Amino acid sequence: MKIPFLTLALLSFSAGAMSAQLPTTQPQAPGYYRMALGDWQVTAVSDGTVTVPFDTLLTGITPDVLRQRMADASLPVKAETSINTFVINTGSQLILVDTGAGALLGEAGGHLPDNLRAAGIDPQDIDLVLLTHIHGDHSGGVQHNASPVFPRAEVRVDQKDVDFWLNPANDKQVEESQRPTFAESERSLRPVIAAGKLKTFHAPTQIIPGIEAIPAPGHTPGSVVYRVTHGGKTLMLWGDIIHAEPVQMQQPKVAIHFDVNQQQAIATREKVLAQVAKEGDWVAAAHIAFPGIGKVMKNGEGYRWVPLNYSASGN
């Protein structure tokens, strides 16, 4: 049967009108991605992204080499950088590693609660929060309007970071640019302390069977890596071992002004990179492009990042 020309024209016009109504500035899809660790499930959850001026923050690298390293990854020296968090579902517990920035970075961060809900995880159901360290983009999201965001969760962090960042007398031990961290730490953690939910540890220590806190000092005094071993796999959850992946993977001696002790941070990065490359562990990183899960491979004098292959099933 032939369709009249006028009908075809009207259908074509209607389709065009409908497609023209679709906004061209739609938001990104909710930021979550799942992978299996035996019969545990790990969900990477985005808190947002922040533009980091690596040209003014990185040390131990010339401007020309920095530009080339970033250009090799099709990135500018001021690069949009992921803020990743991770939920470990053991079947009996929901464990959140890092909490993003909350309101500390404005609209750049603070998207964790919404993305958790999009992933089917109610913030009120989180049983345990593990902080890799106390810095605004990792611990800022534990509170909102002076109340804990994860009200039933115990919040755990190394005692060294609590002793350092909750004591303003230590501000002379850091660069001037880092001094606001003392007030940010007080603002972030005081509601958790007031609720009786902060519990510290001394790394190395077992958090629960299958999850260990491993010392990773330098970036902050109490920075840790969480080693999760289950189902025949090992996942190393990093905080700030790496900030600029195109640069610091290949040149681990490049530090950043956010480090409290740059030389110690370099030594930690070299040790951790060598270990995961040798052992073939999975890595979940806070500041590598979302979802921040992959492996580290030796590459000449340095290393390279190999992101995990996308899996529709999350296995």
C-alpha positions as CSV (number, residue, x, y, z in Angstrom):
1,M,0.0,0.0,0.0
2,K,1.3,3.4,-0.9
3,I,1.5,6.1,1.8
4,P,0.3,9.5,0.5
5,F,3.0,12.0,0.0
6,L,1.4,14.5,2.4
7,T,1.3,11.8,5.2
8,L,5.0,11.1,4.6
9,A,5.8,14.8,4.8
10,L,3.9,15.2,8.0
11,L,5.6,12.1,9.6
12,S,9.0,13.5,8.5
13,F,8.2,16.9,10.0
14,S,6.9,15.4,13.2
15,A,10.1,13.3,13.6
16,G,12.3,16.3,13.0
17,A,10.3,18.4,15.5
18,M,10.6,15.7,18.1
19,S,14.3,15.3,17.7
20,A,14.8,19.0,17.7
21,Q,13.3,19.1,21.3
22,L,16.1,17.0,22.7
23,P,18.5,19.2,24.6
24,T,22.1,19.2,23.4
25,T,23.5,19.8,26.9
26,Q,22.2,16.7,28.7
27,P,24.1,15.6,31.9
28,Q,26.4,12.6,32.0
29,A,24.8,9.3,32.9
30,P,24.9,8.3,36.6
31,G,28.5,7.4,37.5
32,Y,28.7,3.8,38.7
33,Y,30.4,0.6,37.4
34,R,30.4,-2.9,38.9
35,M,33.0,-5.7,39.0
36,A,33.0,-9.0,40.7
37,L,35.6,-10.1,43.3
38,G,34.6,-13.8,43.8
39,D,31.1,-13.6,45.3
40,W,31.7,-10.1,46.5
41,Q,30.8,-7.1,44.3
42,V,32.7,-3.9,44.0
43,T,30.9,-0.8,42.7
44,A,32.9,2.2,41.6
45,V,30.9,5.3,42.3
46,S,31.8,8.8,41.0
47,D,31.7,11.9,43.3
48,G,32.4,14.1,40.3
49,T,35.4,15.6,38.5
50,V,37.6,18.5,39.3
51,T,40.0,20.4,37.0
52,V,43.5,20.1,38.4
53,P,46.3,22.6,37.3
54,F,49.1,20.1,37.0
55,D,51.4,22.7,35.5
56,T,51.5,24.5,38.9
57,L,51.1,21.6,41.2
58,L,53.5,18.8,40.0
59,T,57.2,18.9,41.0
60,G,60.2,17.1,39.6
61,I,59.3,17.6,36.0
62,T,60.0,20.3,33.4
63,P,57.1,22.2,31.7
64,D,58.0,20.8,28.3
65,V,58.0,17.2,29.5
66,L,54.8,17.7,31.4
67,R,53.0,19.1,28.3
68,Q,54.3,16.1,26.2
69,R,53.2,13.5,28.7
70,M,49.7,15.0,29.0
71,A,49.5,15.5,25.2
72,D,50.4,11.9,24.7
73,A,47.2,11.1,26.6
74,S,45.2,13.8,24.6
75,L,45.0,15.9,27.8
76,P,45.8,19.5,28.6
77,V,48.1,20.3,31.6
78,K,45.0,21.6,33.4
79,A,43.0,18.3,33.3
80,E,39.6,17.2,34.4
81,T,40.3,14.6,37.0
82,S,38.0,12.0,38.4
83,I,37.0,11.7,42.1
84,N,36.2,8.0,42.5
85,T,34.9,6.1,45.5
86,F,34.2,2.4,45.8
87,V,31.6,0.2,47.5
88,I,32.4,-3.3,48.5
89,N,29.3,-5.5,49.0
90,T,30.3,-8.6,50.9
91,G,26.8,-10.0,51.1
92,S,26.5,-9.1,54.7
93,Q,28.1,-5.6,54.7
94,L,28.2,-2.5,52.5
95,I,31.7,-1.0,52.9
96,L,32.4,2.4,51.3
97,V,36.0,3.4,50.6
98,D,36.4,7.2,50.6
99,T,33.5,9.6,50.5
100,G,34.4,12.3,47.9
101,A,34.4,16.0,48.5
102,G,30.9,16.7,49.7
103,A,30.4,20.5,49.4
104,L,34.1,21.4,49.7
105,L,34.6,21.6,45.9
106,G,31.3,23.2,45.0
107,E,29.6,21.6,42.1
108,A,32.7,19.7,41.1
109,G,32.1,17.1,43.9
110,G,29.3,16.1,46.2
111,H,27.6,13.8,43.7
112,L,28.3,10.6,45.6
113,P,24.9,10.3,47.4
114,D,22.9,10.7,44.2
115,N,25.2,8.2,42.3
116,L,24.9,5.7,45.1
117,R,21.1,5.8,44.9
118,A,21.3,5.5,41.1
119,A,23.4,2.4,41.7
120,G,20.7,1.0,44.0
121,I,22.6,1.8,47.2
122,D,20.9,3.9,49.9
123,P,23.6,6.0,51.8
124,Q,21.8,5.0,55.0
125,D,22.5,1.4,54.3
126,I,26.3,1.8,54.3
127,D,27.7,-0.2,57.3
128,L,31.3,0.9,57.2
129,V,33.3,3.8,55.7
130,L,37.0,3.4,55.2
131,L,39.1,6.5,54.5
132,T,42.4,6.2,52.6
133,H,43.4,9.4,54.2
134,I,42.0,12.8,55.5
135,H,41.9,15.3,52.6
136,G,38.8,17.2,51.5
137,D,38.2,15.2,48.3
138,H,38.3,11.9,50.2
139,S,36.8,12.7,53.6
140,G,34.7,15.8,52.9
141,G,31.7,13.7,51.9
142,V,31.2,12.1,55.3
143,Q,29.0,15.0,56.4
144,H,26.4,17.3,55.0
145,N,25.1,20.3,56.9
146,A,26.9,19.1,60.0
147,S,25.3,15.7,60.0
148,P,26.8,12.3,59.0
149,V,25.8,11.3,55.5
150,F,26.1,7.6,56.4
151,P,24.4,7.6,59.8
152,R,24.7,3.9,60.6
153,A,28.3,3.6,59.4
154,E,31.4,3.4,61.5
155,V,34.1,5.6,59.9
156,R,37.6,4.2,60.1
157,V,40.9,6.0,59.3
158,D,44.5,5.7,60.5
159,Q,45.2,7.4,63.8
160,K,48.2,9.3,62.4
161,D,46.0,11.3,60.1
162,V,43.6,12.1,62.9
163,D,46.4,13.2,65.1
164,F,47.9,15.4,62.3
165,W,44.9,17.0,60.6
166,L,42.7,17.6,63.7
167,N,45.5,19.5,65.4
168,P,45.9,23.0,64.0
169,A,49.2,23.3,65.7
170,N,50.6,21.2,62.9
171,D,49.9,23.8,60.3
172,K,53.6,24.9,60.3
173,Q,54.6,21.5,59.0
174,V,52.8,21.9,55.6
175,E,53.0,24.3,52.7
176,E,50.7,27.3,53.0
177,S,48.5,26.0,50.3
178,Q,47.7,22.9,52.4
179,R,46.7,24.8,55.6
180,P,43.0,25.1,54.8
181,T,42.9,21.3,55.2
182,F,43.0,21.6,59.0
183,A,39.7,23.6,59.0
184,E,38.2,21.3,56.3
185,S,39.1,18.2,58.4
186,E,37.5,19.7,61.5
187,R,34.4,20.5,59.5
188,S,34.2,17.1,57.9
189,L,35.0,14.8,60.8
190,R,33.6,16.6,63.8
191,P,29.9,15.5,63.2
192,V,31.2,11.9,62.9
193,I,33.1,12.2,66.1
194,A,30.1,13.8,67.9
195,A,28.0,10.9,66.7
196,G,30.5,8.5,68.2
197,K,31.1,6.9,64.8
198,L,34.9,7.6,64.3
199,K,37.2,4.7,65.1
200,T,40.9,4.8,64.3
201,F,43.4,2.1,63.6
202,H,47.2,1.7,63.3
203,A,48.2,0.3,59.9
204,P,49.1,-2.4,59.1
205,T,46.0,-4.0,60.4
206,Q,43.1,-6.2,59.4
207,I,39.8,-4.3,59.1
208,I,37.6,-7.4,58.5
209,P,38.6,-10.8,57.1
210,G,39.7,-10.2,53.5
211,I,40.4,-6.4,53.9
212,E,43.7,-5.1,55.3
213,A,44.9,-1.5,55.7
214,I,48.5,-1.2,54.5
215,P,50.6,1.9,55.4
216,A,51.2,4.3,52.4
217,P,52.7,7.4,54.1
218,G,54.0,10.5,52.5
219,H,51.0,12.1,50.9
220,T,49.7,12.4,54.4
221,P,51.2,10.8,57.6
222,G,48.4,8.2,57.8
223,S,47.6,7.5,54.2
224,V,46.8,3.8,53.6
225,V,46.1,1.4,50.8
226,Y,43.3,-1.1,51.4
227,R,44.1,-4.6,50.1
228,V,40.9,-6.6,49.4
229,T,41.5,-10.3,48.8
230,H,38.6,-12.5,48.0
231,G,37.6,-15.2,45.5
232,G,41.1,-15.7,44.3
233,K,41.6,-12.0,43.4
234,T,43.3,-9.1,45.0
235,L,42.1,-5.5,44.6
236,M,44.3,-2.6,45.9
237,L,42.3,0.5,46.7
238,W,44.4,3.6,46.4
239,G,43.8,7.1,47.6
240,D,46.4,9.5,46.3
241,I,49.2,7.2,45.1
242,I,48.6,8.7,41.7
243,H,47.2,12.1,40.7
244,A,48.3,12.6,37.1
245,E,48.3,9.1,35.6
246,P,49.9,10.0,32.2
247,V,52.8,11.5,34.1
248,Q,53.4,9.7,37.4
249,M,53.0,6.2,36.0
250,Q,55.8,6.8,33.6
251,Q,57.8,9.0,36.1
252,P,57.0,7.9,39.6
253,K,59.5,10.5,41.0
254,V,57.1,13.3,40.0
255,A,55.4,14.6,43.2
256,I,52.7,17.1,43.9
257,H,52.3,20.0,46.2
258,F,49.5,18.2,48.0
259,D,52.0,15.8,49.5
260,V,52.9,16.5,53.1
261,N,56.3,14.7,52.6
262,Q,57.1,14.6,48.9
263,Q,60.1,12.3,49.2
264,Q,58.2,9.8,51.3
265,A,55.3,10.0,48.9
266,I,57.7,9.2,46.0
267,A,59.2,6.2,47.8
268,T,55.7,4.9,48.6
269,R,54.5,5.3,45.0
270,E,57.6,3.5,43.7
271,K,57.0,0.6,46.1
272,V,53.3,0.3,45.5
273,L,53.6,0.5,41.7
274,A,56.4,-2.2,41.7
275,Q,54.3,-4.5,43.9
276,V,51.1,-4.3,41.9
277,A,52.9,-4.6,38.6
278,K,54.8,-7.7,39.8
279,E,51.8,-9.4,41.4
280,G,49.3,-8.5,38.8
281,D,46.8,-7.1,41.3
282,W,43.7,-5.2,40.3
283,V,43.8,-1.6,41.3
284,A,40.9,0.8,42.2
285,A,42.3,4.4,42.1
286,A,40.7,7.6,43.3
287,H,42.0,9.9,40.6
288,I,42.4,7.8,37.5
289,A,39.7,8.3,34.8
290,F,36.4,6.8,36.0
291,P,35.8,4.0,37.0
292,G,39.5,4.0,37.9
293,I,39.8,0.2,37.9
294,G,42.6,-1.5,36.0
295,K,46.1,-3.0,36.3
296,V,49.6,-1.6,36.2
297,M,52.2,-2.9,33.8
298,K,55.9,-2.3,33.7
299,N,56.9,-0.1,30.8
300,G,60.6,0.6,30.3
301,E,61.8,2.6,33.3
302,G,58.3,3.3,34.4
303,Y,54.8,1.9,34.2
304,R,51.6,2.1,32.2
305,W,48.0,1.9,33.2
306,V,45.7,-0.7,31.6
307,P,42.0,0.0,32.3
308,L,39.7,-3.0,32.8
309,N,37.8,-4.2,29.8
310,Y,34.1,-3.1,30.0
311,S,31.8,-5.9,31.1
312,A,28.1,-5.6,30.6
313,S,27.5,-8.3,33.3
314,G,29.8,-6.7,35.8
315,N,31.7,-10.0,36.3
